[in-house]
């Protein structure tokens, strides 16, 4: 796998935006929160950040929330790019913003809206080119904005019908990181079954389940966990029994030897080497 020079930060959704009134809580958000890491990776509070709320059904409100959150972190050069059609993705204004930004931040919502309105357009091409070639360029995304980063993208599916063939719907994402399949709100919404099916369908890919207020900083094919929750890694390369291909929809699946890892803040996973590194028990929380 070729190393991309840029940085990806997929987030599991519902990340802290520093809206609590308690002073200590606000200080923790500024010093330790996920958006703090986004800003730091993008070069600090002077970074030019473009927020894209395309996935959301309330893009104006979502954009305003991110403007306030980034302002709390001292960022003044933040713009909301409200793309609602493929034509918007081809406008020169959109192209100029994406070309000059240090960080692109995709909101949550419906990931299919991102792929339908941005996929295959000029700004999609620019984002992929810059992520591949520019050190320090950051693409961050929460919930839908994280899931669309993969090539084989989870577009939906029932969590209540876990481990049943057909519980997951797949679609093509923006292919920023083809080796992963990303799911979000993972613990709270019980999405173990649908990512298991996704990995059963694509056993050479690594499944990543992100809890809420939890993310990963992906640089040089290495993923480091940030935030308050857990990341579950699903490695299907050594599956010994996988009957997904022969089953009818609605039938329970059988999978054996699916490797899983549970990681938390500061732990890491190397995409190429498929190796996990965890912090020592006595290591400080970061």
BARO-40431 format. One record per residue: residue in three letters; x, y, z of N, C-alpha, C, O, CB in turn. Coordinates in steps of 0.02 Angstrom, whole numbers, padded with zeros to 5 digits, always signed. Each point is the difference from the previous one (the first is absolute). Glycine has a CB too. Layout:
<rs>
AlaXYZXYZXYZXYZXYZ/...
</rs>
This chain:
<rs>
Unk+00042-00060+00000-00042+00060+00000+00044+00062+00000+00044+00007+00042-00135-00069+00019/Unk+00078+00107-00107+00038+00062-00003-00020+00046+00057-00058+00004+00019+00067-00016-00143/Unk+00040+00046+00151-00013+00045+00056-00025+00067-00025+00032+00032-00042+00056-00089+00110/Unk-00145+00079-00041-00025+00067-00015+00034+00049+00047+00013-00016+00058-00125-00030-00097/Unk+00126+00106+00015+00036+00049+00040-00046+00039+00047+00023+00027+00050+00059-00018-00142/Unk-00146-00006+00075-00047+00037+00042-00024-00040+00060+00026-00055+00014-00061+00115-00115/Unk-00013-00032+00136-00026-00030+00062-00076-00007-00004-00035+00046-00021+00130+00005+00086/Unk-00119-00110-00045-00072-00011+00006-00019-00004+00074+00037-00029+00040-00040-00032-00151/Unk-00054+00090+00128-00025-00006+00069-00074-00019-00001-00043+00044+00001+00128+00042+00040/Unk-00100-00151-00045-00069-00022+00005-00023+00000+00073+00038-00019+00045-00024-00052-00148/Unk-00075+00093+00115-00027+00008+00068-00067-00037+00005-00039-00001-00048+00096+00115+00061/Unk-00069-00146+00043-00058-00043+00008-00066+00034+00009-00051-00033+00008+00128-00045+00039/Unk-00079+00145-00048-00062+00037+00008-00007+00029+00070+00032-00023+00047-00084-00050-00133/Unk+00009+00123+00091-00017+00031+00065+00062+00021+00039+00004-00007+00060-00107-00063-00057/Unk+00151+00098-00040+00061+00022+00034-00014+00063+00041-00043+00040-00017+00113-00089-00076/Unk-00032+00055+00147-00006+00058+00044+00014+00064-00041+00050+00005-00035-00014-00074+00136/Unk-00082+00117-00095+00009+00064-00035+00008+00058+00049-00006+00058-00019-00062-00103-00076/Unk+00082+00029+00159+00015+00052+00048-00059+00043+00020+00009+00059+00014+00103-00059-00060/Unk-00172-00028+00046-00060+00041+00013-00021+00000+00073-00046+00037+00019+00011-00062-00134/Unk+00067-00015+00157-00017+00000+00071+00024+00065+00032+00051+00027-00020-00044-00153+00024/Unk-00045+00150+00046+00016+00063+00033+00054-00008+00054+00034+00049+00017-00150-00011-00041/Unk+00124-00099+00050+00049-00012+00052+00070+00018-00025+00022-00024-00053-00094-00067+00102/Unk+00108+00133-00011+00065+00026-00023+00051-00056-00009+00038+00000-00049-00062+00107+00107/Unk+00026-00155-00011+00047-00055-00005-00013-00042-00062+00046-00022-00034-00035+00020+00159/Unk-00076-00008-00140-00019-00039-00059+00025+00035-00063+00026-00032-00045-00128-00013+00105/Unk+00094+00111-00062+00022+00039-00058+00076-00004-00008+00025-00005-00056-00123+00081+00070/Unk+00134-00073+00042+00073-00005-00003+00022-00068-00027+00047-00004-00039-00038+00085+00135/Unk-00045-00134-00075+00017-00067-00025-00013-00004-00076+00038-00031-00036-00067-00018+00149/Unk-00025+00081-00136-00016+00001-00072+00057+00034-00038+00021-00024-00052-00145+00025+00077/Unk+00147+00055+00001+00051+00039-00035+00067-00037+00000+00036+00004-00050-00094+00102+00084/Unk+00074-00142+00019+00065-00032+00006+00002-00073-00024+00053-00025-00018-00033+00100+00113/Unk-00078-00109-00096+00001-00072-00012-00052-00024-00050+00006-00057-00024+00036+00046+00138/Unk-00092+00052-00131-00055-00024-00042+00021-00018-00070+00054+00020-00023-00128+00051+00090/Unk+00031-00108-00101+00016-00024-00068+00010+00059-00047+00047-00002-00041-00114-00102+00063/Unk+00026+00155-00018+00008+00057-00046+00065+00037+00014+00029+00031-00045-00153-00021+00037/Unk+00148-00012+00070+00066+00027+00015+00054-00037-00041+00045+00032-00028-00083-00001+00145/Unk+00032-00097-00120+00048-00040-00039-00005+00018-00075+00050+00003-00035-00057-00096+00120/Unk-00054+00103-00109-00010+00019-00070+00037+00065-00015+00036+00005-00049-00148-00062+00048/Unk+00103+00106+00045+00032+00065-00010+00076-00007+00004+00036+00030-00041-00136+00028+00090/Unk+00124-00096-00001+00073-00008+00007+00031-00033-00061+00052+00022-00024-00067-00031+00148/Unk-00018-00044-00150+00026-00034-00059+00000+00046-00061+00041-00008-00046-00081-00101+00093/Unk-00008+00156-00049-00006+00046-00057+00048+00058+00004+00004+00041-00046-00122-00073+00037/Unk+00155+00038+00065+00050+00053+00005-00012+00050+00055+00038+00048+00007-00020-00063-00125/Unk-00072+00006+00157-00014+00046+00054-00058+00047-00014-00034-00007-00051+00153+00001+00080/Unk-00130+00053+00015-00059+00043-00003-00002+00046-00060-00052+00028-00016+00049-00034+00139/Unk+00060+00015-00156+00001+00041-00061-00019-00039-00063-00004+00028-00054+00092+00042+00107/Unk-00100-00134-00045-00017-00042-00058-00064+00022-00034-00047+00024+00033+00105-00119+00023/Unk-00059+00087-00122-00061+00015-00038-00041-00064-00003+00020-00049-00030+00038+00139-00039/Unk-00117-00088+00101-00043-00059+00006-00064+00011-00040-00032+00052+00006+00079-00077+00109/Unk-00065-00024-00155-00062+00002-00038-00046-00056+00024+00018-00059-00003+00042+00108-00099/Unk-00118-00030+00127-00049-00048+00026-00051-00014-00055-00029+00046-00029+00044-00005+00148/Unk-00026-00106-00134-00048-00020-00052-00057-00039+00033+00010-00058+00018+00082+00056-00107/Unk-00151+00032+00097-00056-00034+00033-00048-00035-00048-00059-00006+00014+00068+00091+00075/Unk+00017-00106-00146-00041-00030-00053-00042-00059+00024-00057-00008-00022+00143+00045-00060/Unk-00059-00078+00127-00035-00060+00022-00061+00016+00043-00045-00041+00007+00153-00019-00012/Unk-00109+00120+00034-00052+00016+00049-00065+00023-00032+00000+00029-00054+00091+00002+00133/Unk-00146-00046-00044-00066+00025-00021-00011+00071+00025-00048+00033-00021+00003-00150+00021/Unk+00089+00141+00045-00005+00069+00025+00070+00033-00007+00031+00016+00050-00126-00047+00032/Unk+00118+00039-00144+00070+00023-00011+00016+00068+00030+00056+00011+00022-00058-00078-00124/Unk-00046+00112+00102+00014+00067+00027+00014-00003+00074+00049+00029+00024-00123+00022-00112/Unk+00031-00086+00125+00010-00007+00073+00064-00036+00016+00037+00019+00046-00160-00019-00031/Unk+00138-00054-00052+00061-00039+00012+00061+00043-00014+00048-00001+00038-00108-00105-00068/Unk+00059+00144-00024+00055+00044-00016+00013+00051+00056+00057+00013+00017-00083-00028-00137/Unk-00028+00043+00147+00006+00049+00054+00030-00032+00063+00040+00031+00035-00138+00032-00082/Unk+00078-00125+00061+00028-00035+00058+00075-00009-00006+00036+00009+00049-00144-00068-00035/Unk+00132+00043-00074+00072-00009-00009+00037+00067+00001+00056+00004+00025-00078-00107-00093/Unk-00009+00155+00042+00031+00066+00004+00011+00020+00073+00052+00027+00018-00107+00006-00126/Unk+00005-00047+00150+00005+00016+00072+00054-00044+00033+00040+00025+00040-00162+00009-00038/Unk+00122-00098-00018+00048-00046+00031+00072+00018-00017+00043+00003+00043-00129-00093-00047/Unk+00098+00103-00060+00068+00018-00021+00020+00069+00027+00059+00013+00014-00073-00083-00118/Unk-00035+00114+00111+00014+00066+00030+00023-00007+00072+00045+00036+00022-00130+00016-00098/Unk+00054-00099+00113+00021-00013+00069+00073-00022+00003+00034+00012+00049-00152-00044-00021/Unk+00141-00001-00081+00070-00022-00004+00046+00054-00028+00059-00013-00012-00101-00103-00003/Unk+00015+00175+00004+00041+00056-00022+00008+00006-00075+00041+00039-00024+00018-00051+00128/Unk-00099-00026-00142+00005+00002-00073-00046+00053-00028-00060+00001+00015+00089-00123-00017/Unk-00001+00166-00038-00040+00054-00030-00008-00008-00075-00043+00032-00030+00083+00042+00119/Unk+00000-00117-00120-00002-00008-00072-00038-00064-00018+00028-00047-00027+00083+00109+00015/Unk-00176-00062+00028-00043-00058-00010-00058+00020-00046-00033+00050+00011+00064-00098+00103/Unk-00042+00009-00166-00052+00013-00049-00045-00061-00008+00024-00057+00000+00052+00137-00061/Unk-00141-00069+00055-00047-00054-00013-00014-00002-00076-00021+00050-00029-00032-00039+00145/Unk+00066-00068-00147-00013-00010-00071-00062-00044-00006+00004-00061+00008+00120+00073-00039/Unk-00180+00020+00017-00065-00034+00000-00015-00028-00069-00031+00033-00042-00010+00043+00133/Unk+00065-00137-00104-00009-00032-00065-00065-00041+00000-00007-00045+00041+00133+00040-00059/Unk-00171+00022-00027-00065-00035-00001-00013-00034-00067-00054-00029-00011+00011+00111+00093/Unk+00091-00079-00127-00008-00032-00066+00068-00013-00030+00050+00029+00022-00162+00028-00039/Unk+00115-00099-00034+00063-00012-00035+00025+00064-00032+00060+00012-00004-00094-00131-00017/Unk-00014+00160-00002+00019+00064-00032+00038+00044+00049+00046+00036-00019-00146-00044-00057/Unk+00079+00007+00140+00035+00040+00051+00072-00023+00007+00044+00040+00016-00153-00023+00044/Unk+00122-00082-00070+00067-00027+00007+00046+00019-00058+00061-00008+00004-00110-00087+00059/Unk+00020+00121-00117+00039+00020-00058+00010+00076-00004+00034+00025-00044-00077-00126-00016/Unk+00012+00138+00107+00005+00073-00001+00071+00022+00017+00034-00031+00041-00155+00041-00009/Unk+00143+00043-00064+00067+00025+00012+00010+00020+00073+00055-00010+00028-00050+00049-00146/Unk-00056-00011+00150+00005+00019+00071+00015-00061+00043+00042+00003+00045-00123+00091-00064/Unk+00048-00150+00005+00012-00062+00037+00070-00026-00013+00035-00020+00047-00157-00007-00053/Unk+00142+00028-00057+00067-00023-00018+00054+00041+00034+00049-00028+00025-00094-00010-00136/Unk+00036+00104+00113+00049+00044+00032+00006-00014+00075+00055-00001+00027-00080+00088-00113/Unk-00032-00099+00119+00001-00013+00072+00036-00066+00014+00041-00004+00046-00148+00068-00032/Unk+00092-00116-00052+00030-00065+00011+00075+00001-00016+00040-00034+00032-00150-00021-00058/Unk+00128+00094-00024+00070+00005-00021+00043+00035+00053+00059-00017+00008-00096+00019-00127/Unk+00008+00046+00154+00040+00041+00046-00006-00022+00073+00038+00024+00042-00054+00070-00121/Unk-00030-00139+00096-00012-00020+00069+00057-00043+00027+00032-00037-00036-00154+00042+00015/Unk+00135+00002+00086+00044-00046+00036-00037-00062+00024+00030-00053+00009+00041+00151+00026/Unk-00136-00090-00024-00040-00054+00027-00070+00002-00029-00031+00053-00005+00098-00051+00112/Unk-00092-00060-00127-00070-00008-00021-00035-00041+00053+00022-00055+00017+00008+00062-00141/Unk-00086+00019+00151-00037-00035+00053-00070-00017-00025-00040+00044-00013+00106+00016+00102/Unk-00080-00125-00096-00066-00023-00023-00044-00016+00061+00022-00032+00047+00028-00014-00154/Unk-00112+00069+00105-00046-00012+00055-00033-00068-00005+00010-00037-00049-00030+00160+00056/Unk-00020-00139+00043-00040-00061+00000-00065+00009-00038-00016+00054-00024+00067-00085+00132/Unk-00088-00024-00113-00064+00000-00036-00007-00063-00041+00002-00056+00027-00001+00181-00032/Unk-00010-00117-00059-00008-00057-00047+00061-00001-00046+00008+00045-00041-00136-00038+00046/Unk+00170-00058+00002+00062-00003-00038-00013-00005-00075+00043+00021-00040+00011-00075+00137/Unk-00111+00027-00117-00015-00005-00072-00009+00069-00032+00013+00008-00060-00068-00119+00082/Unk+00035+00160+00018-00005+00068-00027+00069+00027-00019+00006+00036-00050-00108-00016+00121/Unk+00152-00038-00032+00068+00023-00016+00024-00032-00065+00026+00035-00044-00001-00020+00166/Unk-00034-00081-00128+00024-00033-00060-00040+00020-00062+00028+00005-00054+00009-00101+00125/Unk-00102+00108-00063-00042+00019-00057+00015+00071-00024-00001+00013-00060-00087-00089+00103/Unk+00103+00123+00003+00007+00070-00018+00073+00023-00008+00013+00052-00029-00119-00033+00089/Unk+00153-00060-00035+00070+00019-00004+00041-00052-00038+00049+00017-00034-00061+00044+00142/Unk-00007-00124-00103+00036-00054-00034+00006+00012-00075-00049+00014-00034+00010-00091+00122/Unk+00100+00070-00114+00011+00008-00072+00004+00071-00025+00005+00011-00060-00061-00116+00049/Unk+00054+00154+00056+00002+00070-00020+00071+00028+00006+00046-00035+00021-00166+00049+00017/Unk+00127+00049-00057+00065+00032+00002+00026+00005+00071+00059-00012+00012-00088+00077-00114/Unk-00014-00048+00150+00026+00007+00068+00019-00068+00030+00045-00005+00041-00115+00108-00026/Unk+00035-00156-00036+00019-00067+00021+00070-00016-00026+00042-00026+00037-00163-00012-00036/Unk+00134+00054-00062+00066-00011-00030+00054+00039+00037+00054-00026+00012-00109+00007-00124/Unk+00039+00081+00129+00049+00042+00035+00015-00027+00070+00057-00003+00021-00097+00103-00086/Unk-00013-00120+00101+00009-00027+00067+00044-00063-00002+00046-00007+00040-00158+00054-00005/Unk+00098-00092-00081+00039-00062-00005+00073+00016-00018+00046-00029+00028-00149-00034-00063/Unk+00113+00109-00012+00068+00018-00021+00039+00031+00057+00058-00017+00012-00099+00034-00129/Unk+00009+00029+00153+00035+00034+00055+00014-00048+00057+00054+00003+00030-00110+00105-00062/Unk+00009-00151+00048+00012-00050+00053+00058-00046-00018+00040-00019+00043-00161+00024-00011/Unk+00125-00023-00094+00054-00045-00022+00068+00034+00001+00050-00032+00016-00133-00028-00087/Unk+00085+00124+00055+00064+00033-00015+00023+00054+00049+00058+00019-00002-00084-00044-00113/Unk-00018+00049+00159+00018+00059+00040+00004-00017+00075-00051-00015+00031-00003+00088-00117/Unk+00114-00070+00113+00008-00010+00072-00033+00057+00038+00008+00059-00018+00100-00120-00002/Unk-00146+00044+00071-00034+00051+00040-00071+00014-00022-00037+00033+00037+00147+00016-00017/Unk-00130-00073-00079-00069+00009-00021-00044-00051+00037+00016-00059+00001+00021+00102-00116/Unk-00091-00019+00144-00043-00042+00043-00069-00006-00029-00031+00050-00021+00097-00015+00121/Unk-00092-00096-00103-00070-00013-00015-00029-00033+00062+00018-00056+00018+00002+00044-00145/Unk-00066+00047+00160-00033-00027+00059-00075-00009-00015-00028+00035-00042+00113+00021+00119/Unk-00115-00103-00042-00071-00011-00011-00031-00037+00058+00032-00045+00028-00013+00044-00151/Unk-00080+00019+00141-00034-00033+00055-00060-00039-00025-00036+00024-00044+00075+00066+00121/Unk-00050-00149-00050-00057-00042-00017+00000-00012-00076+00045-00034-00025-00112+00080+00124/Unk+00017-00020-00135-00002-00008-00073+00065+00025-00032+00024-00028-00049-00149+00040+00051/Unk+00152+00043+00025+00061+00028-00027+00061-00044+00010+00050+00008-00035-00098+00103+00056/Unk+00044-00158+00026+00053-00050+00008-00011-00060-00044+00047-00026-00031-00031+00064+00149/Unk-00078-00060-00123-00016-00062-00037+00013+00008-00074+00017-00049-00033-00103+00022+00118/Unk+00079+00087-00111+00010+00010-00073+00073-00001-00020+00015+00000-00060-00119+00067+00059/Unk+00150-00070+00049+00071+00001-00017+00023-00064-00034+00050+00001-00036-00032+00075+00133/Unk-00053-00131-00085+00021-00064-00028-00024-00008-00072-00039+00040-00025+00035-00089+00140/Unk+00029-00003-00148-00024-00015-00067-00063-00042+00003-00050+00016-00033+00168-00012-00010/Unk-00118-00057+00084-00060-00040+00012-00033+00030+00061+00021-00012+00057+00030-00095-00108/Unk-00104+00145+00040-00031+00040+00053-00064-00031+00025-00042-00021-00040+00093+00123-00010/Unk-00059-00105+00115-00064-00020+00029-00049+00057-00011+00010+00055+00025+00046-00130+00062/Unk-00110+00060-00124-00050+00052-00015-00060-00005+00046-00040+00047+00002+00078-00049-00121/Unk-00045-00052+00156-00056-00009+00045-00008-00073+00016+00039-00042-00021-00095+00143-00026/Unk+00004-00115+00085-00012-00070+00018-00024-00006+00072+00012+00045+00041+00074-00080-00123/Unk-00119-00019+00097-00031-00010+00065+00049-00027+00051+00035-00049-00013-00143+00028-00045/Unk+00111+00054+00116+00041-00026+00054-00038-00053+00040+00031-00041+00033+00029+00151-00026/Unk-00126-00109-00011-00041-00048+00038+00003-00069-00031-00014-00050+00033-00061+00143+00002/Unk+00093-00098-00099+00006-00065-00033+00074-00019-00007+00023-00020-00054-00131+00041-00009/Unk+00143-00014+00118+00072-00012-00001+00017-00070-00023-00033-00049+00018+00045+00131+00074/Unk+00041-00087-00131+00028-00063-00025-00048-00037-00046+00005-00061-00009+00061+00054+00114/Unk-00113+00044-00134-00046-00027-00051+00022+00027-00067+00012+00060-00007-00108-00067+00090/Unk+00102-00036-00134+00019+00023-00066-00052+00050-00026-00060-00014+00002+00120-00095-00026/Unk-00036+00166+00001-00045+00052-00023-00012+00055+00051-00037+00047-00014-00016-00131-00058/Unk+00085+00078+00131-00009+00051+00052+00039+00064-00016-00011+00051+00031-00006-00142+00052/Unk+00062+00087-00132+00040+00058-00017-00008+00016-00074-00002-00044-00043+00085+00016+00134/Unk-00088+00093-00106-00002+00024-00069+00065+00034-00016+00022+00044+00037-00148-00030-00032/Unk+00158-00034-00060+00064+00028-00019-00007+00045-00061-00044-00009-00042+00102-00093+00089/Unk-00013+00151-00051+00000+00049-00055+00072+00021-00009+00043-00015+00042-00163+00056-00017/Unk+00135-00006-00078+00068+00024-00011+00010+00067+00035-00039+00047-00009+00044-00108-00102/Unk+00050+00066+00150+00016+00062+00034+00048+00042-00042+00005-00009-00061-00021-00047+00170/Unk+00050+00103-00076+00045+00045-00036+00071-00029-00007+00043+00033-00029-00110+00063+00071/Unk+00078-00156-00017+00063-00037-00011+00062+00037+00022+00052-00003-00033-00108-00051-00063/Unk+00051+00088+00152+00060+00032+00027+00045-00052+00032+00062+00006-00002-00126+00101+00021/Unk+00035-00158+00011+00038-00053+00033-00032-00067-00017-00038-00027+00041+00074+00105+00053/Unk-00021-00107-00152-00034-00059-00025+00009-00063+00043-00041-00045-00004+00057+00092-00107/Unk+00035-00050+00154+00013-00060+00038-00044-00009+00061+00003-00052+00033+00110+00061-00072/Unk-00155+00040+00055-00042-00002+00059-00074+00002-00018-00019+00027-00052+00110+00028+00117/Unk-00132-00083-00020-00073+00011+00000-00015+00031+00068+00017-00029+00052-00043-00069-00133/Unk-00006+00156+00082-00010+00038+00062-00073+00002+00019-00043+00016-00041+00144+00054+00015/Unk-00116-00085+00090-00067+00009+00026+00004+00044+00062+00053+00003+00033-00091-00116-00078/Unk-00017+00147+00062+00001+00050+00052-00058-00010+00049-00042-00043-00011+00097+00124-00068/Unk-00057-00040+00132-00050-00009+00054+00000-00074+00020-00053-00029+00013-00019+00127-00056/Unk+00130-00128+00045+00006-00073-00004-00026-00036+00062-00037-00049-00006+00134+00066-00067/Unk-00079+00008+00131-00020-00034+00062-00073+00016+00015-00040-00045+00014+00159+00051+00030/Unk-00136+00058-00046-00067+00021+00021-00055-00030-00044-00054-00016+00025+00104+00122+00017/Unk-00037-00115-00106-00051-00025-00046+00009-00074-00017-00034-00026-00044+00025+00141-00002/Unk+00055-00148+00080+00008-00072-00007+00012-00025-00071-00037-00042-00025-00035+00034+00123/Unk+00123+00035-00130+00011-00014-00071+00051-00055-00014+00030-00002-00054-00059+00120+00034/Unk+00040-00162+00069+00048-00054-00009-00020-00045-00059+00043-00020-00040-00018+00022+00163/Unk-00089-00016-00129-00023-00046-00052+00010+00026-00069+00023-00037-00045-00105-00005+00124/Unk+00067+00105-00090+00004+00024-00069+00072+00010-00023+00015-00009-00060-00124+00065+00076/Unk+00155-00039+00029+00069+00004-00023+00030-00070-00008+00045-00010-00040-00032+00122+00098/Unk-00039-00160-00019+00023-00069-00010-00020-00025-00069+00039-00033-00034-00049+00011+00157/Unk-00052+00039-00144-00020-00019-00068+00041+00036-00052+00019-00029-00051-00135+00007+00093/Unk+00130+00086-00030+00040+00038-00048+00069-00032-00009+00025-00005-00056-00086+00110+00087/Unk+00092-00126+00024+00066-00032-00005-00007-00070-00030+00045-00022-00036-00006+00087+00136/Unk-00095-00100-00088-00011-00065-00032-00005+00008-00075+00024-00043-00038-00084+00002+00141/Unk+00031+00096-00127-00005+00013-00071+00067+00021-00030+00015-00015-00057-00134+00049+00073/Unk+00160+00001+00025+00065+00025-00024+00054-00019+00051+00026+00044+00035-00082+00053-00097/Unk+00073-00162+00067+00045-00023+00054+00071+00026-00004+00037-00006+00049-00107-00095-00046/Unk+00090+00130-00059+00068+00028-00004+00003+00071+00029+00054+00028+00008-00034-00098-00110/Unk-00079+00098+00119-00002+00067+00028-00006-00004+00076-00025-00049+00027-00027+00093-00132/Unk+00075+00009+00139-00004+00004+00073-00061+00040+00019-00011+00056-00024+00137-00064+00035/Unk-00167-00020+00033-00058+00035+00025+00018+00041+00062+00035-00024+00044-00110-00066-00089/Unk+00051+00153+00046+00014+00045+00056-00067+00023+00029-00040+00032-00034+00150+00006-00018/Unk-00122-00054+00115-00060+00023+00034+00017+00055+00050+00035-00013+00049-00088-00100-00063/Unk+00029+00173+00002+00017+00058+00042-00057+00016+00047-00057+00011-00021+00130+00034-00070/Unk-00059-00043+00156-00049+00023+00049-00009+00075-00006+00040+00034-00032-00010-00129+00110/Unk-00083+00121-00048-00012+00072-00001+00054+00037+00039+00029-00028+00047-00153+00008-00058/Unk+00137+00082-00008+00053+00041+00029+00068-00036-00001+00040+00007+00046-00126+00050+00026/Unk+00096-00095-00125+00062-00038-00008+00021+00003-00073-00043-00003-00045+00014-00074+00142/Unk+00093+00083-00109+00023+00003-00069+00069-00030-00007+00027-00028+00047-00095+00129-00065/Unk+00094-00096-00042+00068-00023-00014+00036+00052-00042-00029+00030-00046-00007-00151+00052/Unk+00099+00131+00009+00044+00040-00042+00039-00049-00044+00039-00039+00025-00030+00135+00061/Unk-00021-00093-00151+00031-00047-00046+00054+00036-00041-00015+00044-00041-00092-00113+00035/Unk+00169+00051+00019+00057+00028-00036+00050-00056-00014+00012-00042+00043-00028+00156+00011/Unk+00046-00114-00113+00051-00049-00017-00023-00072+00012+00038-00042+00023+00049+00128+00005/Unk-00151-00099-00043-00031-00066+00008-00006-00022+00072-00013-00059+00014+00060+00030-00124/Unk-00038+00075+00157-00007-00015+00071-00060+00038+00028-00007+00060-00011+00131-00080+00022/Unk-00166-00016+00026-00060+00029+00031+00010+00007+00075+00014-00050+00034-00087+00000-00124/Unk+00067+00111+00117+00006+00010+00073-00068+00023+00027-00031+00045-00027+00155-00016+00017/Unk-00146-00062+00063-00067+00013+00028+00001+00064+00042+00046+00011+00039-00071-00134-00039/Unk-00026+00165-00010-00010+00059+00041-00073+00001+00025-00043-00034-00028+00131+00098-00038/Unk-00101-00027+00119-00068+00007+00025-00013-00043+00061+00044-00032+00028-00079+00057-00143/Unk-00029-00025+00135-00019-00028+00065-00023-00073-00002-00010-00030+00052-00020+00144-00020/Unk+00020-00142-00092-00029-00067-00005+00047-00051-00030+00061+00005+00007-00170+00049-00018/Unk+00080-00103-00022+00038-00057-00026-00003-00004-00076-00046+00025-00032+00024-00086+00139/Unk+00073+00028-00135+00001-00018-00071+00006-00076-00003+00045-00029+00031+00007+00140-00066/Unk-00096-00144-00002+00002-00072-00009+00026-00015-00070-00027+00024-00049-00069-00041+00131/Unk+00150-00023-00086+00030-00019-00063-00024-00070-00018+00002-00046+00041+00100+00118-00018/Unk-00125-00081-00085-00022-00065-00026+00046-00021-00057+00001+00032-00053-00122-00009+00086/Unk+00160-00075-00022+00049-00024-00049-00023-00069-00024+00003-00049+00036+00092+00114+00020/Unk-00119-00067-00119-00028-00062-00027+00048-00038-00045-00022-00047-00034-00087+00100+00041/Unk+00172-00035-00009+00046-00032-00046+00011-00074+00014+00017-00039-00045+00038+00149+00033/Unk-00065-00130+00075+00011-00070+00018-00065-00036+00016+00000-00051+00034+00112+00083+00010/Unk-00167-00007-00070-00064-00035+00009+00007-00071-00029+00022-00008-00057-00087+00118+00052/Unk+00044-00159+00044+00005-00070-00022-00065-00025-00030+00000-00042-00046+00086+00022+00134/Unk-00141+00046-00063-00065-00020-00027-00042+00062-00011-00011+00040+00046+00016-00152+00014/Unk-00029+00121-00121-00039+00059-00019-00051-00022-00052+00017-00010-00058+00081+00090+00083/Unk-00160-00087-00004-00051-00024-00047-00043+00055-00029-00055-00012-00024+00053-00094+00088/Unk+00028+00168-00062-00040+00057-00023-00021-00007-00073-00057+00014-00018+00118+00057+00100/Unk-00015-00094-00125-00013-00002-00072-00057-00048-00018-00036+00012-00049+00155+00017+00030/Unk-00127-00083+00057-00049-00051-00018-00067+00007+00034-00047-00037-00015+00142-00038-00004/Unk-00101+00123+00065-00062+00008+00038-00052+00041-00037+00017+00042-00042+00050-00050+00146/Unk-00130-00004-00089-00054+00041-00024-00008+00059+00048+00013-00007+00059-00071-00092-00114/Unk+00036+00157+00029-00013+00057+00045-00047-00019+00056-00049-00036-00010+00067+00114-00086/Unk-00003-00053+00156-00041-00015+00058+00023-00060+00040-00030-00017+00051-00062+00067-00112/Unk+00146-00082+00037+00025-00061+00032+00058+00017+00048+00042+00041-00018-00077-00109-00083/Unk+00036+00038+00161+00056+00012+00046+00067-00022-00031+00004-00052-00032-00082+00038+00129/Unk+00130+00055-00087+00066-00016-00027+00041-00041+00050-00012+00001+00060+00008+00105-00127/Unk+00053-00142+00040+00051-00033+00040+00067+00028-00018+00020+00000-00059-00089-00106+00067/Unk+00105+00131+00042+00068+00025-00010+00044-00028+00055-00020+00003+00059-00022+00104-00115/Unk+00100-00133+00039+00046-00022+00052+00068+00031-00012+00021+00015-00056-00083-00123+00068/Unk+00097+00118+00044+00068+00028+00001+00003+00072-00025+00050+00021-00030-00008-00136+00012/Unk-00095+00153+00030+00002+00072-00011+00037+00032+00059-00023-00004+00057-00087+00003-00124/Unk+00167+00032+00053+00039+00031+00053-00028+00068+00016-00017+00039-00044+00120-00102+00008/Unk-00107+00078+00101-00024+00066+00022+00049+00029+00051+00031-00037+00039-00151+00004-00061/Unk+00125+00099+00022+00041+00035+00049-00041+00059+00026-00035+00033-00038+00144-00067-00020/Unk-00105+00045+00122-00034+00057+00032+00052+00049+00022+00042-00015+00043-00139-00058-00005/Unk+00095+00133-00067+00051+00051+00014-00032+00062+00031-00059+00013-00010+00128-00056-00086/Unk-00029+00080+00134-00023+00062+00029+00053+00054-00008+00051-00011-00033-00122-00052+00116/Unk+00060+00119-00052+00041+00060-00010+00074-00015+00004+00025-00027+00049-00118+00094-00001/Unk+00129-00049-00102+00072-00008-00003+00023-00065-00031+00058-00004-00021-00054+00074+00120/Unk-00047-00120-00103+00018-00063-00033+00003+00011-00075-00027+00049-00026-00027-00116+00119/Unk+00088+00021-00129+00007+00010-00072-00004-00066-00038+00008-00054+00028+00062+00154-00005/Unk-00083-00093-00087-00005-00058-00045+00033+00019-00066-00014+00053-00028-00094-00093+00083/Unk+00152-00004-00080+00035+00012-00063-00038-00036-00056-00008-00061+00002+00121+00073+00057/Unk-00136+00026-00108-00044-00028-00052+00036-00052-00042-00028-00054-00013-00034+00161+00011/Unk+00124-00093-00019+00037-00047-00042+00022-00062+00039-00008-00056-00023+00046+00152-00047/Unk-00008-00084+00128+00027-00055+00039-00053-00038+00039+00012-00055+00025+00094+00119-00016/Unk-00167-00034-00003-00055-00030+00038+00021-00014+00072-00021-00050+00030-00023-00001-00135/Unk+00084+00096+00134+00024-00010+00068-00028+00054+00046-00009+00058-00019+00114-00110-00026/Unk-00120+00030+00106-00028+00044+00051+00054+00018+00050+00042-00042+00018-00157-00010-00032/Unk+00114+00114+00037+00045+00021+00054-00043+00036+00052-00034+00049-00015+00134-00038-00064/Unk-00097-00036+00140-00040+00031+00054+00046+00034+00049+00057-00020+00010-00147-00067-00023/Unk+00064+00140+00045+00038+00035+00050+00012-00046+00060-00042-00042+00017-00006+00153-00055/Unk+00104-00102+00071+00013-00035+00062-00053+00020+00052-00025+00057-00001+00150-00063-00024/Unk-00143-00039+00069-00053+00012+00049+00015+00063+00041-00046+00037+00018+00022-00160-00013/Unk+00087+00134+00010+00017+00058+00042+00008+00064-00041+00015+00053+00029+00042-00131+00050/Unk-00067+00075-00145+00009+00060-00041-00054+00051+00015-00056-00019+00015+00109-00050-00105/Unk-00038+00134+00087-00050+00051+00013-00052+00003-00055+00015-00016-00058+00071+00081+00120/Unk-00146-00043-00045-00054+00010-00049+00018+00061-00041+00018+00052+00027-00105-00104+00049/Unk+00082+00046-00144+00018+00057-00043-00059+00020-00042+00005+00047-00039+00113-00084+00037/
</rs>
